[in-house]
Amino acid sequence: MTFKTVFKVYLAPLAILLATFWICFLYQIASEVFMSDPLWIMKANPWVGAVSNIGILMWTATLAICFFTGTLLKQNKGDKERAGFLYAMGSITVLLMLDDLFMLHEIIYPAYLHMPQNLVFSLYALLILGCLIRFRGLIFKSKYSLLAASFVFIALSTAFDIWSDYQKMIPWHRFYEDGFKLLGIFSWAGYFIILCADYLSSRKPGKQTRI
C-alpha cells in the first residue's frame, strides 16, 4: 500500500475531525454535539426516524455504486459518456442524501440562507432535468421504468411536503409524505443498481483499477 493510497483513505475523515475540533474550540461547543448519536443526546425512542434512516442508507448505497461503477468505466475507452452519466447522477444523489440527512430544505436553507422550500425544490428539479436532457440518449437505451417511477413517487412526496399547511385535513399526512419518498428512493436505487450491473457486464477489458 502506497503513501498516496493511505493519504486518499484518511484525508476525508481527518479533515472532518479537524474541522469539528476547530468549530468546537472556536465557538465553545461541546464535542458531544457533533460526535455523539442524536438519539443518545436527546434520550429519544430508539425507533425515532427509523424509516428515514433506511432511506438515507439507500441514497448512500446508490451514490457509492454510481461512483464505483463510473470509476471502472472511465478507464475503458469509449465508456467516458456512461461514466459521466453515473458521476452526474451520483453527485445529484449526494445532494439528495445530504438534504435528507441534515434536513437542508426544511431547516438549513430557509433559516440560514433565507431560501424558501419552493425555490430549493425548483433548483433541484432544474438540476435533475439538466442531467436528464444531457444524458437522454443513455437513459432511453436503459430500462428506465424504475427511474420514471422514482420521479412519480418523489413528486407525490414533495406535493405532500409543500401542502404541509393542510396536513390536519389529511389523516396520516406524514405517513403518505415519507412513504412516497421511501418508494421513490428505492425506485431510484433499483434503477441505478440494475444500470450499473448492466454496464459492468458489458464492460470491455481494460486497465487494472487504480485507487
Secondary structure as GFF3:
##gff-version 3
##sequence-region A 1 211
A	DSSP	alpha_helix	3	27	.	.	.	ID=ss1
A	DSSP	alpha_helix	32	35	.	.	.	ID=ss2
A	DSSP	alpha_helix	38	42	.	.	.	ID=ss3
A	DSSP	alpha_helix	50	74	.	.	.	ID=ss4
A	DSSP	alpha_helix	80	102	.	.	.	ID=ss5
A	DSSP	pi_helix	104	108	.	.	.	ID=ss6
A	DSSP	alpha_helix	109	112	.	.	.	ID=ss7
A	DSSP	alpha_helix	117	134	.	.	.	ID=ss8
A	DSSP	alpha_helix	136	141	.	.	.	ID=ss9
A	DSSP	alpha_helix	145	162	.	.	.	ID=ss10
A	DSSP	three_ten_helix	164	169	.	.	.	ID=ss11
A	DSSP	alpha_helix	173	201	.	.	.	ID=ss12
###
